């Protein structure tokens, strides 16, 4: 695995450790992948989705008995992340998304729909999506993605411009006093 990816995974795991205990049962939206394996190896009990289209086929996951749902760089691949975010029954969510960069267009693989970014969020857009779907952000971080081995203006800008945004949220109370 490359150094930049390892650094991102390490930051993600450290953020997770700040927000939930290592005996937590996690539903990770996404198939088993290197990050979910790292989280599992850190002591968390991780259940992954099976590659379904989570825009339309997510109902079997909304009522699972888990402590937290994680969604690491998956919402940008969904046409309508609003639906699953609104319907999840868990009280805790940790999610990360790539931030929209003004100096480059969204990632778009012409041959593979699973590699398209339908959304690259601005921080305020993702915050609004979470708020509208019933989540309250309790903690957040941003970080850059830099690879000094690459030459050019974009790699230099990536070193200084936040690329990733991660949040820990709790379900808003629906009770009124």
C-alpha positions in Angstrom: 0.0 0.0 0.0 1.3 3.5 -0.8 2.5 5.9 1.8 -0.2 8.5 1.2 -3.0 5.9 1.6 -1.4 4.5 4.7 -1.3 8.0 6.2 -4.9 8.6 5.4 -5.9 5.2 6.9 -3.9 6.0 10.1 -5.6 9.4 10.5 -9.0 7.7 10.0 -8.3 5.0 12.6 -7.0 7.7 15.1 -10.2 9.7 14.6 -12.3 6.6 15.1 -10.4 5.8 18.3 -11.2 9.3 19.6 -14.9 8.8 19.1 -15.9 5.2 19.9 -14.5 2.4 22.1 -12.6 -0.4 20.6 -15.2 -3.0 21.6 -17.8 -1.2 19.4 -19.7 -3.1 16.9 -19.5 -1.3 13.5 -21.5 -1.5 10.3 -19.1 -0.2 7.6 -20.9 0.9 4.5 -18.8 -0.6 1.8 -17.3 -4.0 1.0 -14.4 -5.4 3.0 -11.3 -3.3 2.1 -7.9 -2.5 3.4 -9.2 0.2 5.8 -12.0 -2.0 7.2 -9.4 -4.7 7.8 -7.1 -2.2 9.6 -10.1 -1.2 11.8 -10.9 -4.8 12.5 -7.3 -5.6 13.4 -7.5 -2.7 15.9 -10.1 -4.7 17.9 -13.3 -3.4 16.4 -16.1 -5.8 15.4 -16.7 -4.7 11.8 -19.6 -5.9 9.6 -19.4 -4.7 5.9 -22.1 -4.4 3.3 -21.8 -6.7 0.4 -21.5 -4.4 -2.6 -25.2 -3.6 -3.1 -26.3 -0.4 -4.7 -26.8 1.5 -1.4 -28.9 4.2 -3.2 -31.7 1.6 -3.5 -30.8 -1.6 -1.7 -30.0 -0.6 1.9 -33.1 -1.6 3.9 -31.4 -4.7 5.4 -28.8 -2.6 7.0 -30.8 0.2 8.6 -32.0 -1.8 11.7 -28.8 -3.8 12.5 -27.8 -4.0 16.1 -24.6 -2.0 15.9 -23.0 0.8 18.0 -21.9 2.9 15.1 -22.1 3.1 11.3 -19.0 4.1 9.4 -18.9 5.4 5.8 -15.4 6.2 4.6 -15.4 7.8 1.2 -18.6 6.1 -0.1 -21.2 8.9 -0.2 -19.5 10.6 -3.2 -20.2 7.4 -5.1 -23.9 7.4 -4.4 -26.5 9.4 -6.3 -28.7 9.8 -3.2 -26.9 9.4 0.1 -29.7 11.4 1.7 -31.9 8.3 1.8 -29.7 5.9 3.8 -28.5 8.7 6.1 -32.1 9.6 6.9 -33.2 6.0 7.5 -30.3 4.6 9.6 -31.5 3.7 13.1 -28.1 3.8 14.8 -27.3 6.7 17.1 -23.7 7.2 15.9 -22.1 7.8 12.5 -18.5 8.4 11.4 -18.2 9.4 7.8 -15.5 10.9 5.6 -15.8 12.4 2.2 -13.3 13.9 -0.3 -13.7 17.7 -0.5 -14.3 19.5 -3.7 -11.1 21.1 -5.0 -11.4 24.3 -7.0 -8.4 23.4 -9.2 -9.5 20.0 -10.4 -12.7 18.3 -11.5 -14.4 15.4 -9.8 -13.0 11.9 -10.3 -14.9 10.2 -13.2 -14.1 6.8 -14.6 -15.9 6.4 -17.9 -15.8 2.6 -17.8 -16.7 1.8 -14.2 -19.7 3.4 -12.5 -18.4 2.3 -9.1 -15.4 4.6 -9.6 -17.4 7.8 -10.4 -17.7 10.6 -7.9 -21.2 11.9 -8.3 -20.5 14.4 -5.4 -17.4 16.0 -4.2 -18.7 18.0 -1.3 -17.8 21.4 0.1 -17.7 21.1 3.9 -20.9 23.2 4.3 -22.7 21.0 1.8 -21.9 17.8 3.7 -22.7 19.5 7.0 -26.1 20.5 5.6 -26.8 17.0 4.3 -26.1 15.5 7.7 -28.2 18.1 9.5 -31.2 17.5 7.1 -31.0 13.8 7.6 -31.1 14.1 11.4 -27.4 14.1 12.5 -25.6 16.5 14.7 -21.8 16.8 14.2 -19.9 16.4 17.4 -16.4 16.3 16.1 -14.7 16.9 12.8 -11.3 17.1 11.1 -9.9 17.9 7.7 -6.6 16.9 6.2 -4.7 17.3 3.1 -3.5 14.7 0.6 0.0 15.3 -0.4 2.4 13.2 -2.4 5.7 15.1 -2.9 6.9 12.5 -5.4 4.6 14.0 -8.0 5.6 17.2 -9.8 3.3 20.0 -10.8 1.0 22.7 -9.6 -1.8 20.3 -8.5 0.4 18.2 -6.2 1.7 21.4 -4.6 -1.9 22.8 -4.1 -3.0 19.4 -2.7 -0.3 19.7 0.0 -1.9 22.9 1.3 -5.6 22.5 0.4 -7.8 20.2 2.7 -8.9 17.2 0.6 -10.6 15.0 3.2 -13.3 15.8 5.7 -14.3 13.4 8.5 -17.1 13.8 11.0 -18.4 12.0 14.1 -22.2 12.5 14.4 -24.9 11.5 16.8 -28.6 11.2 15.9 -30.5 14.3 16.9 -33.0 13.8 19.6 -36.6 14.0 18.2 -38.0 14.8 21.7 -39.2 18.3 22.4 -39.3 19.7 26.0 
